[in-house]
């Protein structure tokens, strides 16, 4: 409502007052028309799940791995296999220099020959003594002494024979052989290296059952018991999914990482190769269900943590005190104050006032009530 200057000059004082009051009424009416209805982005707290999913990554390995080494000392002269090569039981994997052990065999043979000649000699003496004793030309002591010498010679011969067998075994041990079928996974020593008995030279992953080794933190280890069914996925093939079973749980935590080693058996599948990265998923019950909200939804009023909830019927917002349980990388865990079905302002909380009229912008996103380590929902 506007009055021209010429009209104002023609009005008496009373008329000017009335006109001024009219202009004030128009301004108030215009202010009421401009009441702010603020668009807001919100999330809805969805119903919590009774279970949560635990996921850990690990590598595929053979259930049994044999670190093979020579049973004798020596210098490696040949390595006959490479990493990744499949070997069969009895295949020669490496050799050490057999020269010294061949000499030991020759020496043992000579000692055995000497022992056998000694047995023949004392046997003749024993028989002669026995004949003389039976004819009373020799005393019983002489006969017993001859018999004792014979027995000692026989024992020496048997010892020499055992020494020869042992020397022959030493020669056999110069060949390192695979004791089972499998795949060579590592080489610990190579040609020219002098190794001691038992030093790991070649590691063979035995054919058969495969497993995944994962590390589980102590707060979740109670969810993994031998025999528990889990799901195994593989980074190399998203379509490959297998049902696994927990086979073994370590009895103590690793002193460095404070995690427990858990072995998960996998069914035999040719698509699963050693060394693949696998993801093991296991379900666990939610003992404590917490609501997860975005960090941007959290506000503070009178030193109290609050969120702004939307009254769907009146399209107004209201402050609601909450109890924060924890902060996470993906949001805030709320222990008290919210329930499934509540609509919470997710952004722009600094512009909210009690009973402020709002308009929901872009619909309502779902924010799940989750366990303490659950994933926060995303705004849409």
Number of C-alpha atoms within 10 A of each C-alpha: 9 8 10 7 8 8 9 13 10 10 12 9 11 9 12 15 12 11 17 13 12 13 15 13 13 14 13 11 11 11 11 10 9 9 10 11 12 15 13 21 21 27 28 24 24 20 15 18 14 13 14 20 14 16 15 15 18 20 16 23 23 23 18 15 16 18 18 20 21 23 16 16 18 21 17 22 16 16 19 11 17 14 13 14 11 16 22 15 11 12 16 17 19 23 21 24 18 19 11 11 20 15 13 19 20 14 16 21 19 14 19 21 15 15 21 18 14 19 21 15 14 20 19 14 16 22 15 14 23 21 13 16 17 12 10 10 11 15 14 15 11 15 21 15 13 21 19 14 19 22 16 15 21 19 14 19 21 15 15 22 19 14 19 21 14 15 21 18 13 20 20 15 18 23 20 22 20 22 16 16 17 23 22 23 21 16 17 12 17 16 14 14 12 15 19 14 11 13 17 17 20 25 20 26 24 24 17 12 14 22 26 28 22 21 20 24 15 13 8 12 17 10 14 20 14 13 13 14 18 20 18 23 19 20 12 11 11 8 9 13 13 17 15 23 22 21 18 16 19 14 9 11 17 13 8 6 10 13 19 20 19 23 24 28 25 23 14 12 11 6 8 21 13 17 13 15 18 24 19 23 18 18 16 15 13 18 11 10 21 25 27 31 30 23 16 15 22 22 20 14 11 6 7 12 15 21 26 24 21 26 16 13 6 11 14 20 22 17 19 16 16 18 14 18 15 14 15 16 9 15 19 22 26 23 18 13 14 22 17 14 14 17 24 30 27 22 19 15 19 11 9 20 13 10 14 18 19 21 17 16 12 12 13 17 19 19 27 24 26 27 22 22 16 21 18 21 21 14 17 12
